[in-house]
Amino acid sequence: MIQYLKDIWENIQSVFATMGLVDYLDILLLAYLIYKGIKIIKETRAEQLIKGIILLAILFFVVNQFQLKAMKVIIETFLNVGIIAILIVFQPELRRVLEKMGRTTKVKKLALNFESKTDAATADIHNCIEAGCTGLGQLFPPCLYGLRTAFADRYGRTYRIRA
């Protein structure tokens, strides 16, 4: 038993000795993605579904070990179709996660590099909308109709029709 543990330890040491910086970065990135994935799953109602998927993966492993051909075909078919079913079932959560990723400051900083060319055009459009809203406010004063109108563009800026 002691020799077996020594062999395992030597194998572990040889693996770490052959690893480079890229391998360590790969492991760190994977660990971070798994951590974020678990955190997202805990925030949604997907936790029970993920438990079921893990149970199916364990069942698939057991079926492969015991070479149960009929069960293997059924589980493989279910897993192949299940990927599409998961995308359909999780569509609202996936959309929310992708929108959340798009709103983070890190992604916005990356996007600023691409949008810097269109900043002048965007500012011109923004100024035109503001001028149009002011003009509408002067033509149709809000006090006349008793309501104020506001709308937002796709960047989240809110425009109000002012008198």
Contacts in CASP RR format, 6 or more apart in sequence:
PFRMAT RR
TARGET T0000
AUTHOR 0000-0000-0000
METHOD contacts of the structure
MODEL  1
MIQYLKDIWENIQSVFATMGLVDYLDILLLAYLIYKGIKIIKETRAEQLI
KGIILLAILFFVVNQFQLKAMKVIIETFLNVGIIAILIVFQPELRRVLEK
MGRTTKVKKLALNFESKTDAATADIHNCIEAGCTGLGQLFPPCLYGLRTA
FADRYGRTYRIRA
40 93 0 8 1.000
40 97 0 8 1.000
41 47 0 8 1.000
41 50 0 8 1.000
44 93 0 8 1.000
44 96 0 8 1.000
45 93 0 8 1.000
46 90 0 8 1.000
46 93 0 8 1.000
49 86 0 8 1.000
49 89 0 8 1.000
49 90 0 8 1.000
53 86 0 8 1.000
56 75 0 8 1.000
56 78 0 8 1.000
56 79 0 8 1.000
59 75 0 8 1.000
60 72 0 8 1.000
60 75 0 8 1.000
60 76 0 8 1.000
60 79 0 8 1.000
63 71 0 8 1.000
63 72 0 8 1.000
63 75 0 8 1.000
64 72 0 8 1.000
87 94 0 8 1.000
101 107 0 8 1.000
102 108 0 8 1.000
115 122 0 8 1.000
122 155 0 8 1.000
126 157 0 8 1.000
129 153 0 8 1.000
129 159 0 8 1.000
130 159 0 8 1.000
133 159 0 8 1.000
133 160 0 8 1.000
133 161 0 8 1.000
133 162 0 8 1.000
134 161 0 8 1.000
134 162 0 8 1.000
136 161 0 8 1.000
137 161 0 8 1.000
137 162 0 8 1.000
137 163 0 8 1.000
138 163 0 8 1.000
140 161 0 8 1.000
141 163 0 8 1.000
142 148 0 8 1.000
142 149 0 8 1.000
142 161 0 8 1.000
142 162 0 8 1.000
142 163 0 8 1.000
143 163 0 8 1.000
148 160 0 8 1.000
148 161 0 8 1.000
149 160 0 8 1.000
149 161 0 8 1.000
150 158 0 8 1.000
150 159 0 8 1.000
150 160 0 8 1.000
150 161 0 8 1.000
151 158 0 8 1.000
151 159 0 8 1.000
152 158 0 8 1.000
152 159 0 8 1.000
153 159 0 8 1.000
END
